[in-house]
Every structure is written in C-alpha cells, then in structure tokens.
Amino acid sequence: MARYTKTTASHSFLEAALVGLEVQKQKIEEQIAEVRSMLGQRPAAKKAAAAAPAAAPAPAAAPAGRKRARRKLSEEARKRIAAAQKKRWAAFRKQAGKE
C-alpha cells in the first residue's frame, strides 16, 4: 500500500477514506454476525466485549478449582478401541506399502 504524506493527500481526503473504511468494516461485521447466526454460533466473546464493554456484566465464571469430571472407560472398552486402532494402522501401513 502506498504511503501518504501531507503533499500527496489532504487531511480531509484521509478522513473521508477512514469513514469509508469504517462503513465497510461495519458491513463486514454485520455479514459475519449473520453467517454466525445461520450456523447457530454465538458472537465471539472478545468482539462482543469490545463492542459494548459496559452494556451488561459478564456472566459468572465457574469456580477456578472445579474441573469437569472425566469420563471413565471400562477395560473392555479400552481394549476394543485399541484393537480397532491397531486394525486401522495395519490397513494404513498395508496401503502405504503398495504405493
């Protein structure tokens, strides 16, 4: 992108360019929000907080010490998963050897 100096562009020209870019930015953000709503996603927390920092208090976070409980797999399930993975790797190696 070319660099502008006071001799190549006036102050009012740069202000007009800035306004135009901000309008484009707003349109793009609206389009992004529309696509996200179509996908069923929430707006990004970072951008939502930047857009309206004092609009609403942040939701209470989970206590720092609590972690989500891990699911336990039975020994039988672990063996089935391991056997299936070994079978997939064997097929992969067999295929890779042919090429």
KAPESUL-V694231 format. One line per field, one symbol per residue. ss: DSSP state (H for helix, E for strand, C for the rest). phi: phi as a letter, one per 20 degrees, with the letter a starting at -180 (. if undefined). Layout:
# KAPESUL-V694231
ss: ???
phi: ???
This chain:
# KAPESUL-V694231
ss: CCCCCCCCCCHHHHHHHHHHHHHHHHHHHHHHHHHHHHHCCCCCHHHHHHHCCCCCCCCCCCCCCCCCCCCCCCHHHHHHHHHHHHHHHHHHHHHHHHC
phi: .fedcfeebeffffffffffffffffffffffffffffeneefffffffffcfdfbffffefgffedffefedfgfffffffffffffffffffffffe
